[in-house]
Amino acid sequence: MALTGGCEALDQDWQDLLGKVARAGFYGVASTGIYCDFGCPSRPPLRKNLRVFAAAEQAEAGGYRRCKRCAARDVHAWTEAAPI
Ligand SMILES: [Zn+2]
């Protein structure tokens, strides 16, 4: 299944990924077909393989599968840490 969707990673996305900043959104790795939330402890992908999604549903719709490491955490750290 071809992987589709997502946005090009901006410099800020890349910095947040490298810094493991737990923020809104998800990133997909086009070379593996896995997507993660920002702040996932997994090794960073190559930037050229990086796609950014606003919602998990968008990544799923694009053919990406959830990373086991951040799926285990289940909830976004940022939703816990930043009550509105
Ligand atoms: Zn992950």
PDB file of the backbone (N, CA, C, O) and the ligand in Angstrom, with CONECT records:
HET     ZN  A 101       1
ATOM      1  N   MET A   1       0.848  -1.198   0.000  1.00  0.00           N
ATOM      2  CA  MET A   1       0.000   0.000   0.000  1.00  0.00           C
ATOM      3  C   MET A   1       0.879   1.242   0.000  1.00  0.00           C
ATOM      4  O   MET A   1       1.799   1.376   0.807  1.00  0.00           O
ATOM      5  N   ALA A   2       0.578   2.133  -0.912  1.00  0.00           N
ATOM      6  CA  ALA A   2       1.372   3.366  -0.999  1.00  0.00           C
ATOM      7  C   ALA A   2       1.060   4.282   0.169  1.00  0.00           C
ATOM      8  O   ALA A   2      -0.078   4.373   0.628  1.00  0.00           O
ATOM      9  N   LEU A   3       2.070   4.942   0.626  1.00  0.00           N
ATOM     10  CA  LEU A   3       1.914   5.892   1.721  1.00  0.00           C
ATOM     11  C   LEU A   3       1.620   7.265   1.137  1.00  0.00           C
ATOM     12  O   LEU A   3       2.290   7.726   0.213  1.00  0.00           O
ATOM     13  N   THR A   4       0.605   7.905   1.696  1.00  0.00           N
ATOM     14  CA  THR A   4       0.205   9.201   1.163  1.00  0.00           C
ATOM     15  C   THR A   4      -0.076  10.176   2.300  1.00  0.00           C
ATOM     16  O   THR A   4      -0.147   9.801   3.470  1.00  0.00           O
ATOM     17  N   GLY A   5      -0.230  11.419   1.921  1.00  0.00           N
ATOM     18  CA  GLY A   5      -0.666  12.438   2.864  1.00  0.00           C
ATOM     19  C   GLY A   5       0.464  13.019   3.689  1.00  0.00           C
ATOM     20  O   GLY A   5       1.637  12.682   3.527  1.00  0.00           O
ATOM     21  N   GLY A   6       0.060  13.902   4.573  1.00  0.00           N
ATOM     22  CA  GLY A   6       1.032  14.574   5.432  1.00  0.00           C
ATOM     23  C   GLY A   6       1.638  15.776   4.747  1.00  0.00           C
ATOM     24  O   GLY A   6       1.435  16.007   3.555  1.00  0.00           O
ATOM     25  N   CYS A   7       2.384  16.535   5.524  1.00  0.00           N
ATOM     26  CA  CYS A   7       3.021  17.754   5.038  1.00  0.00           C
ATOM     27  C   CYS A   7       4.528  17.593   5.102  1.00  0.00           C
ATOM     28  O   CYS A   7       5.057  16.781   5.860  1.00  0.00           O
ATOM     29  N   GLU A   8       5.195  18.378   4.295  1.00  0.00           N
ATOM     30  CA  GLU A   8       6.646  18.455   4.409  1.00  0.00           C
ATOM     31  C   GLU A   8       7.015  18.931   5.811  1.00  0.00           C
ATOM     32  O   GLU A   8       6.345  19.794   6.378  1.00  0.00           O
ATOM     33  N   ALA A   9       8.071  18.369   6.357  1.00  0.00           N
ATOM     34  CA  ALA A   9       8.518  18.804   7.679  1.00  0.00           C
ATOM     35  C   ALA A   9       9.181  20.177   7.571  1.00  0.00           C
ATOM     36  O   ALA A   9      10.055  20.405   6.734  1.00  0.00           O
ATOM     37  N   LEU A  10       8.745  21.070   8.430  1.00  0.00           N
ATOM     38  CA  LEU A  10       9.377  22.391   8.505  1.00  0.00           C
ATOM     39  C   LEU A  10      10.551  22.310   9.472  1.00  0.00           C
ATOM     40  O   LEU A  10      10.703  21.330  10.202  1.00  0.00           O
ATOM     41  N   ASP A  11      11.366  23.335   9.470  1.00  0.00           N
ATOM     42  CA  ASP A  11      12.507  23.358  10.392  1.00  0.00           C
ATOM     43  C   ASP A  11      12.049  23.175  11.835  1.00  0.00           C
ATOM     44  O   ASP A  11      12.693  22.475  12.617  1.00  0.00           O
ATOM     45  N   GLN A  12      10.930  23.811  12.181  1.00  0.00           N
ATOM     46  CA  GLN A  12      10.444  23.706  13.551  1.00  0.00           C
ATOM     47  C   GLN A  12      10.039  22.261  13.878  1.00  0.00           C
ATOM     48  O   GLN A  12      10.303  21.768  14.975  1.00  0.00           O
ATOM     49  N   ASP A  13       9.406  21.603  12.932  1.00  0.00           N
ATOM     50  CA  ASP A  13       9.020  20.196  13.134  1.00  0.00           C
ATOM     51  C   ASP A  13      10.255  19.341  13.393  1.00  0.00           C
ATOM     52  O   ASP A  13      10.285  18.497  14.289  1.00  0.00           O
ATOM     53  N   TRP A  14      11.254  19.587  12.587  1.00  0.00           N
ATOM     54  CA  TRP A  14      12.485  18.802  12.700  1.00  0.00           C
ATOM     55  C   TRP A  14      13.168  19.052  14.044  1.00  0.00           C
ATOM     56  O   TRP A  14      13.649  18.118  14.684  1.00  0.00           O
ATOM     57  N   GLN A  15      13.208  20.309  14.465  1.00  0.00           N
ATOM     58  CA  GLN A  15      13.825  20.636  15.757  1.00  0.00           C
ATOM     59  C   GLN A  15      13.047  19.997  16.909  1.00  0.00           C
ATOM     60  O   GLN A  15      13.638  19.482  17.858  1.00  0.00           O
ATOM     61  N   ASP A  16      11.728  20.036  16.817  1.00  0.00           N
ATOM     62  CA  ASP A  16      10.899  19.439  17.873  1.00  0.00           C
ATOM     63  C   ASP A  16      11.109  17.930  17.931  1.00  0.00           C
ATOM     64  O   ASP A  16      11.151  17.336  19.009  1.00  0.00           O
ATOM     65  N   LEU A  17      11.238  17.325  16.766  1.00  0.00           N
ATOM     66  CA  LEU A  17      11.471  15.883  16.718  1.00  0.00           C
ATOM     67  C   LEU A  17      12.807  15.526  17.366  1.00  0.00           C
ATOM     68  O   LEU A  17      12.888  14.623  18.200  1.00  0.00           O
ATOM     69  N   LEU A  18      13.839  16.244  16.971  1.00  0.00           N
ATOM     70  CA  LEU A  18      15.171  15.960  17.519  1.00  0.00           C
ATOM     71  C   LEU A  18      15.223  16.228  19.014  1.00  0.00           C
ATOM     72  O   LEU A  18      15.912  15.528  19.756  1.00  0.00           O
ATOM     73  N   GLY A  19      14.486  17.252  19.453  1.00  0.00           N
ATOM     74  CA  GLY A  19      14.470  17.611  20.861  1.00  0.00           C
ATOM     75  C   GLY A  19      13.480  16.772  21.660  1.00  0.00           C
ATOM     76  O   GLY A  19      13.364  16.924  22.876  1.00  0.00           O
ATOM     77  N   LYS A  20      12.756  15.871  20.954  1.00  0.00           N
ATOM     78  CA  LYS A  20      11.722  15.043  21.577  1.00  0.00           C
ATOM     79  C   LYS A  20      10.740  15.890  22.371  1.00  0.00           C
ATOM     80  O   LYS A  20      10.370  15.580  23.504  1.00  0.00           O
ATOM     81  N   VAL A  21      10.337  16.971  21.721  1.00  0.00           N
ATOM     82  CA  VAL A  21       9.368  17.876  22.335  1.00  0.00           C
ATOM     83  C   VAL A  21       7.975  17.261  22.206  1.00  0.00           C
ATOM     84  O   VAL A  21       7.518  16.968  21.101  1.00  0.00           O
ATOM     85  N   ALA A  22       7.312  17.069  23.333  1.00  0.00           N
ATOM     86  CA  ALA A  22       5.959  16.505  23.318  1.00  0.00           C
ATOM     87  C   ALA A  22       4.965  17.610  22.993  1.00  0.00           C
ATOM     88  O   ALA A  22       4.560  18.380  23.864  1.00  0.00           O
ATOM     89  N   ARG A  23       4.586  17.672  21.737  1.00  0.00           N
ATOM     90  CA  ARG A  23       3.680  18.731  21.263  1.00  0.00           C
ATOM     91  C   ARG A  23       2.572  18.107  20.434  1.00  0.00           C
ATOM     92  O   ARG A  23       2.544  16.895  20.222  1.00  0.00           O
ATOM     93  N   ALA A  24       1.669  18.941  19.971  1.00  0.00           N
ATOM     94  CA  ALA A  24       0.558  18.445  19.161  1.00  0.00           C
ATOM     95  C   ALA A  24       1.071  17.912  17.825  1.00  0.00           C
ATOM     96  O   ALA A  24       2.090  18.375  17.313  1.00  0.00           O
ATOM     97  N   GLY A  25       0.364  16.948  17.275  1.00  0.00           N
ATOM     98  CA  GLY A  25       0.682  16.463  15.949  1.00  0.00           C
ATOM     99  C   GLY A  25       1.441  15.154  15.969  1.00  0.00           C
ATOM    100  O   GLY A  25       1.827  14.641  17.019  1.00  0.00           O
ATOM    101  N   PHE A  26       1.639  14.635  14.776  1.00  0.00           N
ATOM    102  CA  PHE A  26       2.285  13.339  14.594  1.00  0.00           C
ATOM    103  C   PHE A  26       3.251  13.430  13.434  1.00  0.00           C
ATOM    104  O   PHE A  26       3.096  14.276  12.553  1.00  0.00           O
ATOM    105  N   TYR A  27       4.237  12.570  13.432  1.00  0.00           N
ATOM    106  CA  TYR A  27       5.104  12.504  12.260  1.00  0.00           C
ATOM    107  C   TYR A  27       5.154  11.075  11.745  1.00  0.00           C
ATOM    108  O   TYR A  27       5.175  10.115  12.515  1.00  0.00           O
ATOM    109  N   GLY A  28       5.172  10.960  10.424  1.00  0.00           N
ATOM    110  CA  GLY A  28       5.273   9.668   9.780  1.00  0.00           C
ATOM    111  C   GLY A  28       6.633   9.526   9.133  1.00  0.00           C
ATOM    112  O   GLY A  28       7.251  10.511   8.728  1.00  0.00           O
ATOM    113  N   VAL A  29       7.094   8.281   9.041  1.00  0.00           N
ATOM    114  CA  VAL A  29       8.376   8.007   8.413  1.00  0.00           C
ATOM    115  C   VAL A  29       8.089   7.225   7.125  1.00  0.00           C
ATOM    116  O   VAL A  29       7.674   6.066   7.157  1.00  0.00           O
ATOM    117  N   ALA A  30       8.323   7.890   6.004  1.00  0.00           N
ATOM    118  CA  ALA A  30       7.933   7.320   4.715  1.00  0.00           C
ATOM    119  C   ALA A  30       8.699   6.043   4.394  1.00  0.00           C
ATOM    120  O   ALA A  30       8.210   5.214   3.626  1.00  0.00           O
ATOM    121  N   SER A  31       9.875   5.869   4.957  1.00  0.00           N
ATOM    122  CA  SER A  31      10.684   4.695   4.644  1.00  0.00           C
ATOM    123  C   SER A  31      10.210   3.454   5.400  1.00  0.00           C
ATOM    124  O   SER A  31      10.470   2.331   4.968  1.00  0.00           O
ATOM    125  N   THR A  32       9.526   3.647   6.511  1.00  0.00           N
ATOM    126  CA  THR A  32       9.088   2.514   7.329  1.00  0.00           C
ATOM    127  C   THR A  32       7.578   2.365   7.394  1.00  0.00           C
ATOM    128  O   THR A  32       7.078   1.286   7.709  1.00  0.00           O
ATOM    129  N   GLY A  33       6.838   3.442   7.098  1.00  0.00           N
ATOM    130  CA  GLY A  33       5.386   3.391   7.185  1.00  0.00           C
ATOM    131  C   GLY A  33       4.875   3.459   8.611  1.00  0.00           C
ATOM    132  O   GLY A  33       3.737   3.080   8.890  1.00  0.00           O
ATOM    133  N   ILE A  34       5.708   3.935   9.503  1.00  0.00           N
ATOM    134  CA  ILE A  34       5.328   4.065  10.914  1.00  0.00           C
ATOM    135  C   ILE A  34       5.085   5.540  11.223  1.00  0.00           C
ATOM    136  O   ILE A  34       5.764   6.417  10.689  1.00  0.00           O
ATOM    137  N   TYR A  35       4.108   5.800  12.089  1.00  0.00           N
ATOM    138  CA  TYR A  35       3.967   7.181  12.555  1.00  0.00           C
ATOM    139  C   TYR A  35       4.033   7.231  14.074  1.00  0.00           C
ATOM    140  O   TYR A  35       3.683   6.277  14.769  1.00  0.00           O
ATOM    141  N   CYS A  36       4.491   8.373  14.561  1.00  0.00           N
ATOM    142  CA  CYS A  36       4.748   8.583  15.981  1.00  0.00           C
ATOM    143  C   CYS A  36       4.179   9.911  16.420  1.00  0.00           C
ATOM    144  O   CYS A  36       3.934  10.799  15.602  1.00  0.00           O
ATOM    145  N   ASP A  37       3.969  10.041  17.718  1.00  0.00           N
ATOM    146  CA  ASP A  37       3.696  11.385  18.202  1.00  0.00           C
ATOM    147  C   ASP A  37       5.026  12.066  18.518  1.00  0.00           C
ATOM    148  O   ASP A  37       6.048  11.422  18.754  1.00  0.00           O
ATOM    149  N   PHE A  38       4.968  13.375  18.512  1.00  0.00           N
ATOM    150  CA  PHE A  38       6.171  14.128  18.869  1.00  0.00           C
ATOM    151  C   PHE A  38       6.491  13.835  20.329  1.00  0.00           C
ATOM    152  O   PHE A  38       5.601  13.813  21.179  1.00  0.00           O
ATOM    153  N   GLY A  39       7.752  13.614  20.604  1.00  0.00           N
ATOM    154  CA  GLY A  39       8.142  13.221  21.948  1.00  0.00           C
ATOM    155  C   GLY A  39       8.356  11.721  22.065  1.00  0.00           C
ATOM    156  O   GLY A  39       8.756  11.240  23.125  1.00  0.00           O
ATOM    157  N   CYS A  40       8.098  10.974  21.000  1.00  0.00           N
ATOM    158  CA  CYS A  40       8.372   9.532  21.015  1.00  0.00           C
ATOM    159  C   CYS A  40       9.862   9.288  21.238  1.00  0.00           C
ATOM    160  O   CYS A  40      10.698   9.987  20.664  1.00  0.00           O
ATOM    161  N   PRO A  41      10.197   8.306  22.063  1.00  0.00           N
ATOM    162  CA  PRO A  41      11.607   8.032  22.345  1.00  0.00           C
ATOM    163  C   PRO A  41      12.346   7.294  21.219  1.00  0.00           C
ATOM    164  O   PRO A  41      13.545   7.039  21.333  1.00  0.00           O
ATOM    165  N   SER A  42      11.643   6.953  20.139  1.00  0.00           N
ATOM    166  CA  SER A  42      12.301   6.246  19.044  1.00  0.00           C
ATOM    167  C   SER A  42      13.384   7.105  18.400  1.00  0.00           C
ATOM    168  O   SER A  42      13.386   8.331  18.511  1.00  0.00           O
ATOM    169  N   ARG A  43      14.290   6.431  17.734  1.00  0.00           N
ATOM    170  CA  ARG A  43      15.353   7.151  17.017  1.00  0.00           C
ATOM    171  C   ARG A  43      14.756   8.020  15.924  1.00  0.00           C
ATOM    172  O   ARG A  43      13.813   7.611  15.247  1.00  0.00           O
ATOM    173  N   PRO A  44      15.299   9.217  15.749  1.00  0.00           N
ATOM    174  CA  PRO A  44      14.781  10.093  14.686  1.00  0.00           C
ATOM    175  C   PRO A  44      15.025   9.483  13.313  1.00  0.00           C
ATOM    176  O   PRO A  44      16.061   8.857  13.091  1.00  0.00           O
ATOM    177  N   PRO A  45      14.087   9.656  12.392  1.00  0.00           N
ATOM    178  CA  PRO A  45      14.275   9.204  11.011  1.00  0.00           C
ATOM    179  C   PRO A  45      15.141  10.205  10.244  1.00  0.00           C
ATOM    180  O   PRO A  45      15.503  11.262  10.760  1.00  0.00           O
ATOM    181  N   LEU A  46      15.454   9.856   9.033  1.00  0.00           N
ATOM    182  CA  LEU A  46      16.073  10.841   8.150  1.00  0.00           C
ATOM    183  C   LEU A  46      15.035  11.902   7.808  1.00  0.00           C
ATOM    184  O   LEU A  46      13.856  11.608   7.614  1.00  0.00           O
ATOM    185  N   ARG A  47      15.499  13.118   7.742  1.00  0.00           N
ATOM    186  CA  ARG A  47      14.533  14.195   7.499  1.00  0.00           C
ATOM    187  C   ARG A  47      13.803  14.036   6.166  1.00  0.00           C
ATOM    188  O   ARG A  47      12.626  14.377   6.054  1.00  0.00           O
ATOM    189  N   LYS A  48      14.491  13.527   5.178  1.00  0.00           N
ATOM    190  CA  LYS A  48      13.844  13.410   3.865  1.00  0.00           C
ATOM    191  C   LYS A  48      12.684  12.423   3.873  1.00  0.00           C
ATOM    192  O   LYS A  48      11.840  12.444   2.977  1.00  0.00           O
ATOM    193  N   ASN A  49      12.640  11.556   4.888  1.00  0.00           N
ATOM    194  CA  ASN A  49      11.549  10.589   4.989  1.00  0.00           C
ATOM    195  C   ASN A  49      10.414  11.060   5.882  1.00  0.00           C
ATOM    196  O   ASN A  49       9.426  10.354   6.078  1.00  0.00           O
ATOM    197  N   LEU A  50      10.567  12.243   6.413  1.00  0.00           N
ATOM    198  CA  LEU A  50       9.636  12.732   7.425  1.00  0.00           C
ATOM    199  C   LEU A  50       8.388  13.373   6.815  1.00  0.00           C
ATOM    200  O   LEU A  50       8.483  14.193   5.902  1.00  0.00           O
ATOM    201  N   ARG A  51       7.232  12.995   7.325  1.00  0.00           N
ATOM    202  CA  ARG A  51       5.969  13.637   6.967  1.00  0.00           C
ATOM    203  C   ARG A  51       5.268  14.024   8.259  1.00  0.00           C
ATOM    204  O   ARG A  51       5.371  13.319   9.263  1.00  0.00           O
ATOM    205  N   VAL A  52       4.562  15.131   8.233  1.00  0.00           N
ATOM    206  CA  VAL A  52       3.930  15.631   9.450  1.00  0.00           C
ATOM    207  C   VAL A  52       2.408  15.607   9.288  1.00  0.00           C
ATOM    208  O   VAL A  52       1.867  16.011   8.259  1.00  0.00           O
ATOM    209  N   PHE A  53       1.744  15.126  10.325  1.00  0.00           N
ATOM    210  CA  PHE A  53       0.279  15.017  10.325  1.00  0.00           C
ATOM    211  C   PHE A  53      -0.287  15.743  11.530  1.00  0.00           C
ATOM    212  O   PHE A  53       0.320  15.766  12.601  1.00  0.00           O
ATOM    213  N   ALA A  54      -1.459  16.338  11.343  1.00  0.00           N
ATOM    214  CA  ALA A  54      -2.121  17.032  12.449  1.00  0.00           C
ATOM    215  C   ALA A  54      -2.834  16.048  13.368  1.00  0.00           C
ATOM    216  O   ALA A  54      -2.979  16.298  14.565  1.00  0.00           O
ATOM    217  N   ALA A  55      -3.279  14.926  12.799  1.00  0.00           N
ATOM    218  CA  ALA A  55      -4.068  13.981  13.584  1.00  0.00           C
ATOM    219  C   ALA A  55      -3.686  12.555  13.228  1.00  0.00           C
ATOM    220  O   ALA A  55      -3.263  12.276  12.106  1.00  0.00           O
ATOM    221  N   ALA A  56      -3.837  11.659  14.187  1.00  0.00           N
ATOM    222  CA  ALA A  56      -3.520  10.250  13.966  1.00  0.00           C
ATOM    223  C   ALA A  56      -4.365   9.671  12.836  1.00  0.00           C
ATOM    224  O   ALA A  56      -3.892   8.836  12.064  1.00  0.00           O
ATOM    225  N   GLU A  57      -5.616  10.116  12.743  1.00  0.00           N
ATOM    226  CA  GLU A  57      -6.509   9.594  11.701  1.00  0.00           C
ATOM    227  C   GLU A  57      -5.954   9.876  10.306  1.00  0.00           C
ATOM    228  O   GLU A  57      -6.106   9.071   9.387  1.00  0.00           O
ATOM    229  N   GLN A  58      -5.312  11.029  10.169  1.00  0.00           N
ATOM    230  CA  GLN A  58      -4.757  11.386   8.861  1.00  0.00           C
ATOM    231  C   GLN A  58      -3.596  10.461   8.490  1.00  0.00           C
ATOM    232  O   GLN A  58      -3.442  10.060   7.336  1.00  0.00           O
ATOM    233  N   ALA A  59      -2.795  10.140   9.488  1.00  0.00           N
ATOM    234  CA  ALA A  59      -1.680   9.232   9.229  1.00  0.00           C
ATOM    235  C   ALA A  59      -2.193   7.835   8.882  1.00  0.00           C
ATOM    236  O   ALA A  59      -1.696   7.190   7.958  1.00  0.00           O
ATOM    237  N   GLU A  60      -3.199   7.378   9.639  1.00  0.00           N
ATOM    238  CA  GLU A  60      -3.790   6.059   9.374  1.00  0.00           C
ATOM    239  C   GLU A  60      -4.380   6.008   7.968  1.00  0.00           C
ATOM    240  O   GLU A  60      -4.229   5.022   7.247  1.00  0.00           O
ATOM    241  N   ALA A  61      -5.061   7.104   7.593  1.00  0.00           N
ATOM    242  CA  ALA A  61      -5.688   7.175   6.274  1.00  0.00           C
ATOM    243  C   ALA A  61      -4.637   7.153   5.167  1.00  0.00           C
ATOM    244  O   ALA A  61      -4.910   6.717   4.048  1.00  0.00           O
ATOM    245  N   GLY A  62      -3.450   7.620   5.484  1.00  0.00           N
ATOM    246  CA  GLY A  62      -2.375   7.639   4.511  1.00  0.00           C
ATOM    247  C   GLY A  62      -1.611   6.321   4.432  1.00  0.00           C
ATOM    248  O   GLY A  62      -0.681   6.179   3.637  1.00  0.00           O
ATOM    249  N   GLY A  63      -2.011   5.357   5.264  1.00  0.00           N
ATOM    250  CA  GLY A  63      -1.397   4.039   5.205  1.00  0.00           C
ATOM    251  C   GLY A  63      -0.307   3.804   6.236  1.00  0.00           C
ATOM    252  O   GLY A  63       0.383   2.785   6.197  1.00  0.00           O
ATOM    253  N   TYR A  64      -0.152   4.740   7.154  1.00  0.00           N
ATOM    254  CA  TYR A  64       0.872   4.583   8.188  1.00  0.00           C
ATOM    255  C   TYR A  64       0.327   3.775   9.356  1.00  0.00           C
ATOM    256  O   TYR A  64      -0.872   3.791   9.636  1.00  0.00           O
ATOM    257  N   ARG A  65       1.219   3.075  10.028  1.00  0.00           N
ATOM    258  CA  ARG A  65       0.856   2.305  11.218  1.00  0.00           C
ATOM    259  C   ARG A  65       1.477   2.950  12.453  1.00  0.00           C
ATOM    260  O   ARG A  65       2.555   3.543  12.397  1.00  0.00           O
ATOM    261  N   ARG A  66       0.787   2.818  13.533  1.00  0.00           N
ATOM    262  CA  ARG A  66       1.214   3.441  14.774  1.00  0.00           C
ATOM    263  C   ARG A  66       2.473   2.765  15.317  1.00  0.00           C
ATOM    264  O   ARG A  66       2.573   1.538  15.352  1.00  0.00           O
ATOM    265  N   CYS A  67       3.420   3.587  15.735  1.00  0.00           N
ATOM    266  CA  CYS A  67       4.626   3.100  16.390  1.00  0.00           C
ATOM    267  C   CYS A  67       4.261   2.420  17.708  1.00  0.00           C
ATOM    268  O   CYS A  67       3.436   2.929  18.467  1.00  0.00           O
ATOM    269  N   LYS A  68       4.867   1.287  17.972  1.00  0.00           N
ATOM    270  CA  LYS A  68       4.539   0.558  19.200  1.00  0.00           C
ATOM    271  C   LYS A  68       5.019   1.302  20.441  1.00  0.00           C
ATOM    272  O   LYS A  68       4.411   1.213  21.507  1.00  0.00           O
ATOM    273  N   ARG A  69       6.088   2.017  20.292  1.00  0.00           N
ATOM    274  CA  ARG A  69       6.652   2.674  21.486  1.00  0.00           C
ATOM    275  C   ARG A  69       5.760   3.795  21.990  1.00  0.00           C
ATOM    276  O   ARG A  69       5.499   3.885  23.189  1.00  0.00           O
ATOM    277  N   CYS A  70       5.290   4.650  21.091  1.00  0.00           N
ATOM    278  CA  CYS A  70       4.440   5.730  21.604  1.00  0.00           C
ATOM    279  C   CYS A  70       2.988   5.285  21.732  1.00  0.00           C
ATOM    280  O   CYS A  70       2.222   5.910  22.466  1.00  0.00           O
ATOM    281  N   ALA A  71       2.590   4.224  21.039  1.00  0.00           N
ATOM    282  CA  ALA A  71       1.245   3.686  21.254  1.00  0.00           C
ATOM    283  C   ALA A  71       1.107   3.165  22.668  1.00  0.00           C
ATOM    284  O   ALA A  71       0.032   3.233  23.263  1.00  0.00           O
ATOM    285  N   ALA A  72       2.196   2.646  23.204  1.00  0.00           N
ATOM    286  CA  ALA A  72       2.176   2.106  24.560  1.00  0.00           C
ATOM    287  C   ALA A  72       1.915   3.200  25.583  1.00  0.00           C
ATOM    288  O   ALA A  72       1.363   2.954  26.655  1.00  0.00           O
ATOM    289  N   ARG A  73       2.322   4.409  25.228  1.00  0.00           N
ATOM    290  CA  ARG A  73       2.071   5.522  26.143  1.00  0.00           C
ATOM    291  C   ARG A  73       0.619   5.969  26.045  1.00  0.00           C
ATOM    292  O   ARG A  73       0.073   6.580  26.963  1.00  0.00           O
ATOM    293  N   ASP A  74       0.005   5.647  24.901  1.00  0.00           N
ATOM    294  CA  ASP A  74      -1.426   5.809  24.684  1.00  0.00           C
ATOM    295  C   ASP A  74      -1.887   7.261  24.563  1.00  0.00           C
ATOM    296  O   ASP A  74      -2.513   7.624  23.567  1.00  0.00           O
ATOM    297  N   VAL A  75      -1.596   8.076  25.537  1.00  0.00           N
ATOM    298  CA  VAL A  75      -2.064   9.459  25.484  1.00  0.00           C
ATOM    299  C   VAL A  75      -0.889  10.386  25.229  1.00  0.00           C
ATOM    300  O   VAL A  75       0.260  10.069  25.533  1.00  0.00           O
ATOM    301  N   HIS A  76      -1.204  11.520  24.672  1.00  0.00           N
ATOM    302  CA  HIS A  76      -0.190  12.540  24.467  1.00  0.00           C
ATOM    303  C   HIS A  76       0.220  13.148  25.789  1.00  0.00           C
ATOM    304  O   HIS A  76      -0.630  13.531  26.593  1.00  0.00           O
ATOM    305  N   ALA A  77       1.478  13.236  26.011  1.00  0.00           N
ATOM    306  CA  ALA A  77       1.961  13.891  27.220  1.00  0.00           C
ATOM    307  C   ALA A  77       1.482  15.334  27.281  1.00  0.00           C
ATOM    308  O   ALA A  77       1.180  15.857  28.353  1.00  0.00           O
ATOM    309  N   TRP A  78       1.418  15.967  26.121  1.00  0.00           N
ATOM    310  CA  TRP A  78       1.065  17.389  26.130  1.00  0.00           C
ATOM    311  C   TRP A  78      -0.380  17.624  26.538  1.00  0.00           C
ATOM    312  O   TRP A  78      -0.698  18.673  27.099  1.00  0.00           O
ATOM    313  N   THR A  79      -1.270  16.659  26.264  1.00  0.00           N
ATOM    314  CA  THR A  79      -2.657  16.867  26.660  1.00  0.00           C
ATOM    315  C   THR A  79      -2.786  16.746  28.170  1.00  0.00           C
ATOM    316  O   THR A  79      -3.657  17.362  28.784  1.00  0.00           O
ATOM    317  N   GLU A  80      -1.907  15.942  28.759  1.00  0.00           N
ATOM    318  CA  GLU A  80      -1.899  15.793  30.200  1.00  0.00           C
ATOM    319  C   GLU A  80      -1.278  17.012  30.870  1.00  0.00           C
ATOM    320  O   GLU A  80      -1.747  17.496  31.899  1.00  0.00           O
ATOM    321  N   ALA A  81      -0.217  17.482  30.254  1.00  0.00           N
ATOM    322  CA  ALA A  81       0.584  18.522  30.887  1.00  0.00           C
ATOM    323  C   ALA A  81      -0.026  19.914  30.712  1.00  0.00           C
ATOM    324  O   ALA A  81       0.269  20.826  31.485  1.00  0.00           O
ATOM    325  N   ALA A  82      -0.871  20.075  29.700  1.00  0.00           N
ATOM    326  CA  ALA A  82      -1.380  21.412  29.404  1.00  0.00           C
ATOM    327  C   ALA A  82      -2.907  21.445  29.376  1.00  0.00           C
ATOM    328  O   ALA A  82      -3.501  21.562  28.304  1.00  0.00           O
ATOM    329  N   PRO A  83      -3.539  21.344  30.526  1.00  0.00           N
ATOM    330  CA  PRO A  83      -5.004  21.404  30.565  1.00  0.00           C
ATOM    331  C   PRO A  83      -5.486  22.763  30.099  1.00  0.00           C
ATOM    332  O   PRO A  83      -4.873  23.786  30.403  1.00  0.00           O
ATOM    333  N   ILE A  84      -6.572  22.772  29.368  1.00  0.00           N
ATOM    334  CA  ILE A  84      -7.098  24.042  28.850  1.00  0.00           C
ATOM    335  C   ILE A  84      -8.148  24.591  29.832  1.00  0.00           C
ATOM    336  O   ILE A  84      -8.721  25.654  29.593  1.00  0.00           O
TER     337      ILE A  84
HETATM  338 ZN    ZN A 101       6.794   6.332  18.273  1.00  0.00          ZN2+
END
